[in-house]
Amino acid sequence: MRELWDALLPLGRDPASGGYRRHGWDAAEAECRAWFRSAARDRGLTVEEDGNGNLWAWWGEPGGDAVVTGSHLDSVPDGGAYDGPLGVVSALAAVDLLRARGVRPRRPFAVAVFAEEEGSRFGIACLGSRLLAGRLDADHARALADRDGVTLERALSDAGADPAAIGLDHERLRRIGCFVELHVEQGRGLVDLDAPVGVGSASWAHGRWRFDFAGEANHAGTTRLADRRDPMLTFANTVLSARKKARQAGTVATVGRVEVTPDGTNAIPSLVRAWLDARAPDAPTLAEVVAATERAAHERGGRDGVDVTVTQESGTPETSFDAALVHRLAELLGGVPVLPTGAGHDAGVLATAGVPAAMLFVRNPTGVSHSPAEHADWSDCEAGAEALARVLEDLVA
């Protein structure tokens, strides 16, 4: 496992921040995919890529009622080393453990790597699994563009893939008998419970909304305050409103990305564009928080002379993982904690498509994630791989 980890660790790492910049179909992510292909082939696994850019490494022949594990290799901008890759490395390590024990799967078995899980390049999280499951329109997906204006269609073509092949994959989806994803915990639940490994029970409802605040560009020094239509004021008030509405509802809301036009120090902006990430235990609560934030934005925009437009870019309902599978995993692992998560995962997307899915979480000693400071103790990582191997051995029997 250490050998696998050390080979992957340098790929896509920014020397200045220490974080990772591995985004869908860019050079760093391509290096990670090449690493996976090589590691899978070293284990005698047969690797194939589906039309949505997801990788599948099969132990034996592909087939129905398959046991599938894995995660993703892409990152958020300046993300941590563990989010996604730990699940992939652990899956490959679990194959080694099973082989060492003489296990021969009676069910088809595969390790999967899902494409663009973070949505950092094209704006929609779990892009590969959403397309696979038919949870995203293919024509809409092909038109998605990154910050440089490169569409997904072009990115796929540049990578040697066929953009026409993306979309719902009935045959492949029906192959999956169950899916278990191991992931570093993105919070402090296991720390507080003093447990190295836990089982995920559910994911909160979550989504992304783009707020466009359109005002009037003008001179920062000569324009009287009373004469300004400054979208930055409406934007700032909206950020504070989102935080307040979330706190009152017991949810979370974050504005982590902003674009300003014309982006000049001595100029009043003409446009501020911001993205809201909001999450809640259930869809009605999430809808209430976002609606209240929108109302606050429009009300403040009216006072500032700023036009506000809100566009929902993605949304996922609250997702409960398969109850029987969750119970089975927890019992197999000796009654480890079962806990929900506010993070979204490919396992959740597959669950909404009817695939029996569950997750294993590995303790995060600080709770920090989506940051270069993200960390897990190596002993806990090994415990996670051992737990995954135990689960897979039971499922493939």
N, C-alpha and C positions, 0 to 999 in steps of 0.2 A: 504493500500500500504506500509506503514511504517513497519507493522508487517511482511509482506512478505520479504521486503528488509532486515530487521534486522536478519531474520532467515537464509537468504542466505549469508549475508556478511562475516561471519567467514570462510566459507568453502573454502579450498584451499589457504588460505592467508599465505604468508611467513612471519613469525614474524620478521625476520631480515630486509627485504627490505620493508615490508608493501604492496608488490605487490602480484599478484595472479599467481599460477601455477596450472592451471586446463587444462590438455591436454587430447585429445581424448582417452577414455577407460582406463584412469588411476584412481587411488583411489579417488583423489579429484573430478574429473569429475563425477565419479560414485555417490559420495555423492550429487553433484548438481542435478543429474538426479533423485535420490531418493527424494530430496527436491521437485522437480517439480511434480513428481508422487503424492506425498502426498498433495501438495497444490491444484493440479487439482482435486483429489478425494474429498478433503474438499469442493469443489465447485460443486460436482455432475457431474464432467466431466469424460468421459470414456477414459482412456489412452491406446494407443497401440503403439508398436514399429515396424517400418517397417524393411525390410531386410538390410537397409543401416545404421541402428542405429539412425534414426531420430524418435523423439517422437511426437505423435499426441494426443491431448486431445480434445475430441469431446463434444460439447454441443448438446445433442440429438443424433440422428442416423447419422453415416457417410453417405455421399451421394455426388452426382455430383453437379457441379456449386457451390462449397463450398466457403465461405469467410474464408480465413485463415490469421492469424496474428502470430507473434512470432519472435524469433531471435535465439541466441545461448548462451551457458553457458560456453564454453571453453575459454581459454585466451592465449595470447602470454606469453612467460616467463617474470615474473614480470610485468604482465599487470595491467591495472586499473580495478576498480570495476564496471564501467558502461558499458564498451564495450561489448555488447551482453546481459548481464543480465538485463539491464534497459528495453530492449524491451520485455523480458519474463515477468518480474515483472509487467510492465505496461499492458501487455495483460491480465494477470490474474486480475489485478485491474480493467481493463475495463469490464471484465465479471461481477465483483461485482457491478460496476456502472450501467450496463445495467439491471441486475437483480433488483437492487433497484428502477429503473425506470419502472419496469414491462414489459420490452422488451422481446418478445418471437420471436426468429429468425424464419423467414419464409424460409430462405435458410440454408443448412447445415453450421455449423460453427466450426472451430477448432483453437486451439492454438498449434503452432509447435515449437519444439526445434531441430535445425539442428546440426548434429554431426561434430566435428572437423572443424569448420568454419575458425579458424585461420591457420590451417595447421601446428601448432607448433610441433606436434609430427611426422607426416608422410610427411611433406614437401609440401603438396598440399592444398591450401586454399579452403574453401567451399567443403570439401570432401563429406560430406553427401548429399548436394544438387546436386553436380556434378554427383554423382553416380545415384541418383534418376532420374535426367534429362537425363541420358545417355551421359553426357559430359565427362566421364572418363571411359576408358576400365576397366572392372571388373578384368580381369586377371592381368593387370598392377597394379591395386590398391592393389590386394591381396599380391603382391610381394613388395610393399613399405615397407621400414624398418625405424625404428627410430634410434636414436643415439646409442642405446645399441644393435642394430642388431635385435630387435624384429620386425617381419613382422606384417602387418595389419591382415593377415590371422590368425596368432597366437594370436594377441591381441583380435580379435573377439572371437576366440575359448575360450580363458581364461575368457572372459566376459560372456560366456554362449550363444553367438550368433553363427549363422551358416555362415561361410565365403562364402559358395556356394550361399547364398541368395543375395549377393550384386549385384548391377547393375541397369540398366534401369528398372523403374517400371511404365509401361504404364498406368495401371489401376489407381494407386494413383495419378500420374501426371494429368490425365484427370479429376480427381475429383476437382481439384483446379480451381475455377471460377475466383478468384483474390487473390492476396497476398499483404498485407500491413505490412511492417516492420518498427517498431519504433526503433531508434538508437540515442545514444548520438552523436552530431556532432563531427567529428574529424578534427577540424579546427575552424577558427574564423569568418566564414561567418555571422552567426546569431548575434554574438557580435557586429560586425561592422554595422549590420542592426538594432540593438536594438530590436530584436524579440526573444521571448522565444521558439517559435516553427516554423519550416519551412517544406516545402515539397521538396523532392529530385526529380530532373529532369533527371539525368543521372549519370553514373559512367565512369570514365576514363578507357581507355585500360590499362592493366597491366599484368605483368608476372614475373616469377622467372627463373634465369639462374644460373647454377653452373659453376664456372671457376676452372679448375684444372691447377695449375702451378707446373710442375715437373722439379726439378733441381737435384742437387747432394749433399748428406749429407757430411759434412766435419767438421774439427775442427775449432772452432771460433778463436782460438789464433794462430794457426800455418799455416793456409791457406792464402796465399797472396791474396789480393783483385783481382789481375789480373787472378788468377787461379780459382776463384769461379764461380759456377753456382748456384746463390742464388735466389730461387723463390720468396723470400720475396721482393726483389727489383721490380720484375715484377708485383707482386701483388699490392704493394704500388703505383706504377705508374698507374696501372689500376684503382684503387679507385679514384685517382685524375682526371684521364681522364674521368671517368664516370660522376663525378661531373661537370666537365667543359662542356662536351657534353650536359648534361641535362640543365645546365644554359643557354647555347647558344640557345637551342631549346625551352626554356620555359616549361620544363618538370621537373620531379624529378627522381633521381636515388640514391639508397642506398645500401651499403654493410654493413649488420648488423650481419653477422655470418661468422666466420672464423675458420677453423681447420688446425692445423700445425702438421706436422710429421717430426721428432720424438718429437717435442715440448720440446726441451731442451734449457736452457739458454746459454750454452756454445757450442752449435752445430748449424751449418748452416743447415737449413731444407732441406729435400729431396722433400717435397711436401707441398704446401699451397693450401688449398681448400677453396673457398669463394663463397658466394651466393649473387647475384645481384638482387635487387627488383627494377624494373623500371616501370614508369607510365607516360602516356601522354594523351592528350585529344582525340587522334585518333590513330588507329593502324599503319598507315604509318609513323607518327612521332615517335612513339615508336620503330618501326623497324629500323628507321634511327639512333636513339640514341644508340640502342644496337649494331647495326652493326659497328658504329663508335668506340664504346668502344672495341669491339672484335678486330678491326683492330689495335687499339692502343696497346692492350695486345699482339697481335702476333708480332707487330713491336718491342716492347720493349723486348719481350721474345727472339727474334732473336739476339738482342744485348747482352742479359744476358746469352745466352746459356740455355734457359729455354723453355721447350715444353708447349704449352698452348692448352687446350682442353675445349670447351664450350658446355654445354648441357642444352637445355631448359627443365625445369621441369614442368612448367605450363604456361598457357596464356589465357587471356580473352579479347575479343575485347571491344571497347567502347560500352556502353549499354545505350540506352535511355529507360526510363521507359514509361509505357503506357500513351500516351499523354492525352487521354480522362480521364483516372483515375487520373492523376496528376492534371488536370484542375478541376475535380470534388472535389478532396480533398482540393485544395487551396480555391475554392469558399465556400465549406462547413465551412472552418475555417476562413472565413472573409477576404480572400485575403492575407494570410500570404506569406512570401517570398518563391520563388521557386528557388532552387540553385543546381548546380551539386556537385559531390564529387570525390575526388581522391582515395577514399577507395573502396575496393571491398566488396560485401555483398551477402548473399544467395538470396536476392531479385533480384540482377542482374543476377545470374545464372538462376533463374526461368524465368526471362524476356527473356533471350536468347533462352529458350526452348518454348517460345510462351505463357507463362502465363502472363495475365495482372497484372503487379506489380508496386508498388510505395513505397515510403518511407516517413516517418516523422522523422525529426531531432529535437532533443532537444538541446538548447543552451549550449555550453561548454564555461565557462567564460574565460578560459585561452587558449583554443585551443589544450591543451596538451592531447595526447591519447597514448595508448600502453605504459603506464608508471604508477607507483604508484601515481603520481601527478594528474592523470585524475580525473575530478570532474565535477559535475553539481549541481547547487543550487536546494535545495529540492522543492522550489516553482515552478521552471521550470519543474522539474520531474513530479510534480502533474499536471501542465498545459499540459504536454505531454500526460499523461494518460487520462486526460479529453478530449483532442483533439482526441486521438485514439478511445475513447468510442463514441464520436460524429460521427466519420467516420464510425465505425463499425455499429452503430445504423442505419445509412443511408443505408449501403450496405446490411445488412441482412433483411431489410424490404421487 
